[in-house]
Amino acid sequence: MPLVRKVTYPVFKKNQPDDSFKFKPLPEPTGKYPFHLDLHSVIPNIGTEKMVFHMVGDTGSLYGGNFQRIVAGEMKRQYLEAPALKDKPQFLYHLGDVVYTYGEAANYYPQFFEPYRDYPGPVFAIPGNHDGDINPNAKPYNSLDAFMKVFCDVESRPVPFSVDVNRKSMIQPNVYWTLETPLANIIGLYGNTTKFGTITDQQRDWFIRELKIARSQGQGKALIVCVHHAPYSADSNHGASAYMIEFLENAFIESGVLPDIVFSGHVHNYQRFSRQYANGSMVRYIVAGAGGYDDLHSLVKEGDKNFAADDTLTDQVRLEHFCDDRHGFLKISIEKTDKGVLVTGEYFSIPHEARPGQETTSILTDKFEMSCSG
């Protein structure tokens, strides 16, 4: 049989139903506008010359969580085996879908607290669509109630439904917020519960303001944007999000600011895209949503009539690398240089014959570098 190739460009799924009715009202912020959190308030001794952290999405698992636990264990191992203190990953930034299928409190112990019991650093997060979804068969609760108790508390304290795990609540000021660090500003967005994302006008205005502030105040800093719904994807489950592409591009035009890199989850695989802009800038778009959910999303095969390309939305976008058959996670290093900061991303994947309790070592599957002058 002839070899069927996979696509090397973003694709859009045809005939998608309108699911705007799934939109859920956002909870009230727990912090003050403009919803900034200084990393020093959580990690006082964070490095000013080099910072290392993990990043992953879609870690929740409904069916036993084998790969969820292996991914968490491998990130812990990288911390313990780092050759020097400056090389230890100091926190995890979660790209959403901490739990499935609904974001109720009962799902947080088996899907988050227990698997990440021994992760040595704090965990920050933006919500995914499943985190905001509501179980219609449960006792009534508001969208993101549990997420707010875990990640957006007014003070760091024990979480009532963490059972026997001693991981205290995080103090993020809102479900969309900015993490200020010595070497990067990380802007986190919330795309709500629809399949391809929905951003409120209020959040849009905030985002444009954050882009301007981050760039004006960020000399020598990287500018990173995180959103759960992947703008660009070549996968066979979701495909790319026209909504998210148009939202981001319009915000970049209105603000006059391009980020250095955009991270997302939602799609259960790893993909690295680059987009070339007319001013000569190149922005990378990384999908890292293979953090533990059992089903992975393979790339679309050439000729699949359920998907289509759209050059008006994806012109100058290239798929540079992907891994669609193994779970995995990112390790990000940001280091000060005499020309600004150097961002290095490493994607580690897990062999699929691995099982919890067995000797498992993640494999370096992709690496990229980029200089950011601020």
N, C-alpha and C positions, 0 to 999 in steps of 0.2 A: 504494500500500500504506500502511496506517496506521502511524504512527511507534510503534515499540516502545520504551518507556522503560526505563531502567536503574533498579534499586532504589536507594533512598536510606537504607537501613538495613542492619545486619549480617545475614548469612544463614548457614545451616548446611547443609553438604552431606549429603544423605541416604545411608543404607546404606553407611557407611564401614566397611571391614574393620578388625578389631583388629590393629594392627601393633606391639603392645607387645613382641613378640619381637625387634624391631629395636634395643631398648635396649642401649647399650654402657656398660660400666663406665667411670667417670671416671678420668683419670690422677691420680697423686699431685700435690698442690700443690708448686710450687717455692719458694713464700714462706711466711711464717709467718701463722697465724691472727691477726687476722680478715681477711687478704687485702686489705689496703689498699695503694694506690700513690699517693704524693704527687706531683702533677704537677710540682712544683718539682724533683724529682729527675731529671726528663727534660727539662724546659724551665725552667731556673733563672730566667729573666727574664720569666716569664709575668705578664701584667698583673693587678693587683689591683682595678682600676676597670672594666675591660672585657676580655672574652675572646671570641674569635671562633674557631669551628672548623667543620669539615665533618662530615657524617654521612650514611652511605649503607649499604645492604646489597645482597647478591646481586650482587656485581661479577664473580664468576667467569664464564667463558664458554668453551664447548666448541667453538664454530664460527667461530673467527677473531678474535673479540673486538673487532669494529669499534666498538660503542657503549661497551664497557668502556674502550677507549683514548680515545674522545672525552670521556667523563665525567671520566676522570682528567686529561685535558688542560685541560678547562674549569675544574676545581678549581685546577689549577696557575695558569691565567691569572688567576683571581680573586686569588690571592696576589700575583702580579707586578704587577697593575694596581690594587691597593688604594690609595686616596688617601693613607693615613697608616699608620704602623706599627701603631697600635692597631686598625686595620680589617683587617689581614691575618689570614686563617685560619691558626691556629698549629698545628693538628693535625687528623687525621682519626680519627673514631670509627666503626669498621666494625661493622655490625649482623649480621654472620654470612653464611655461604656465600661465603667468600673464594675457594674453588675448587669445581669440579664434576668429575665426579659423585662422585668419592671423594676423601677428604682425604689422599691420598698425596703424598709429597715431590715426585715427578716433575711434579705439576700446579702447583706453586707458582711456578716460573720463568715459564712462558707465561701464567699466569692472574693472577699477583700481582706478582712482582718486575719483570718486563719492562714491563707496562703502567704501573706506578707508579714506574718508574725515576727520573723527574724530579719526582715530587711533593715539594715542598720541606719538608714537616714530618714529624714522627713519625706512625706509624699504630698506634692501639690497636684492640683487637677483642674481641668475644665470638664463640664458635664458632656456626656454624649446623649444621643437621642433615647437610648434605653434607660439611662439614669433619670431622665425626666418623664418617662412614660409611667402611667398609673395602672395598677392591677384592678380591673373592674370588679373582681371577686373578693377583694380584700376590704377590710374596714376602711371607710373613706379617709383619704389623706390628700394633701396638696402636692402638686408636681415639685420634685426636688427637695421635699421635706427631709429625707434621710441624707441626701448629699449635703445639704446645708449643715446638718448636725455634725457630719464627719469633716467637711472641708471648709466651711464658712462660719465657724463659731466666733463669738465675741471674745472668747478667751480659750487658751489651750487647756483641756480638761478631759477626764475619762468620758468615753462615749457609752451611753447606757446599753447599746446593743452590740458592743464589742466582745461581750461574754468574758473570756479569760485572757484576752489579749491586751497588753499594756501599751497600746498605741493611742495617744491622746488626739483630740480634735485639732485640725489646722485652723488658722485664723485669717483665711482669705476674706477680703472685704465684700465680694460679690461673685456671682456666677460668671460674669465677664470682668476681667481685672488685669492689672499689669504687675508683674514681678520685677522689681528693680534690683539689679545686681551690679557689682563693680565693673563687670565686663560686658553685660548685655541687658537690654530691656526686652522682656518677654511679654508680649501682649496676647492674652487669652480671650477668645470669643466663645459665645454659646450659640449654637445653631438650632436649638430647640429640638422637637420630637419628629419633625417631618423627615422624609427619606433623604431629600437633597438639601435640607437646611432652610431655615427662615430666620432672618435677623430683624429685630424691631428697629423702628426709626430712631428711637432713643439710643439704642446700642450703636447704630450706625454713626450718629453724630459724635458719640463718645469715641468711637474707633478712629474717626478722622482726626479728632483732636489729639488722641494718643499718638498717632503717627507723626503729627507735626511736632509735638512736644518731645517725643523720643529722639527724633532726628536733630532737633535744635539743641537739646541738652545732652546728646549722646556722642560727643566727640570721643573717639577711641572706643566706642562701644558697638557691639553687634545689635542689629534690630531684628528680632525674631517675632513672627506671628504664628499663633497656634489656633486651630479650629478643628473640631471633630470631623465634620463632613469634608471629605477630600474634594478639592476643586477639580483636580486632574486625576483620572484613573483609566486604566485599560482593562479592568476586571470584568468578569462575566456575571456578577451579582448586582452591583450598583451602577458601574460605569461612572463617568465624570458627572459633575454637578454644574449644569449651565447656570443655575441660580448663584452658586457660590463663586464661580468664575466672574460673572458680571458684577456681583457685589464687591468683590475684592478689587477688580480692575477699576470700577467707578470710584471706589474709595481712594485708590492710589492716585488716580487722575485729579480728584478734587483736592486731596491733601498736597499733591505735588511730591509725594514721598513713596519710594519703593523700599520694602524691607529687604534684608539680606537673604532671608530664607523663610519658608512657610512649611510648618509641620501639621500633619493631620492623621486621623485614624479612620474609623468607620468601615473602611475596606480591609478585609482580613488577609493582608499580605504586605509585602514591602515593595515599594516602587520609588525610584528616584527620577524626577523630571527636571529639566531646565527650561526656562523661558527667556528668550532674548528680547530685549526691549529696544525701541527705536533710538533711545539715548545712549545705547551701547552697554547698558547694565544687563547683567544676567542674574536672575533670581532662581534659586532652586526650590522645588516643591517636593517634599518628602512625605510618602504615605508609610506609616508604621503601625498598622492595626492588627498585627499577628501575635498579640501578647498573651493569648491563652484560650480564646474561644475555640471550641473544638473544630468547627468547620472553617476551612480556609477558602479563599476566593481565587480561582485560577484566572489567568489572563484570557481574553477573548481570542478565539482562533480566526485567522483570516477567512473572510467569506461568510461569517456568521450574520445572517440576515436580521437578527434581533437587535443588532447594534449598527450605529452609523458614525462616521467621522463628521466633524464640522470645522472646516478650516477658518471660518470667521471667528471662532472662539479659541482655537488652538494653534493658530499660525505661530510659528517660531517656538513651539513647544516640542521637546524631544524626550522620549523615554530612554534614559541612559543605563539603567540597571533595574533588575527586579528579582524577587524571590517569592514565588507563589505556592510552594509546596512544603514549607517548613515554618514553624513558629519562630519568633525571634524578638529582638529588642535593639535599641540604639544606645550607644555611649557617645556623648557629646563632650568635646574638650574645647574650651575657649581660652586662648593664651595671648597675653599682651606681647607685641613685638614692636620694633622701632618704626614699623609702617602702619600700626593700628592694632587690630586683633586678628588672630588666626583661628577660624572655626574648623574643627576636624570632627567628622562624623564617622563612626564605625558601626556597621550593622552586624550583629551576631545572630546566627540561626541555630536551631536545635535539630539534630538528626531525628527523623520521625520514628525510628525504632527505639528511641529512648523511653525509659519508664522511670517514674519516681522511685528513689531508693537505689537505683543503679548508678554506677559511675558514668557521669555525663559531662561532656565538655562542649560548650558552644563553639561554633566555627565562625571565624571572621569571613563574612560573605561579601561585604562591600565597604569601601572607604572613599570618602571625599574630603577635600579641603577647599577653603575659600578665605580670602583676605577681606576684612571689613575695615574701612578707614573712618567710618562714622560720618 
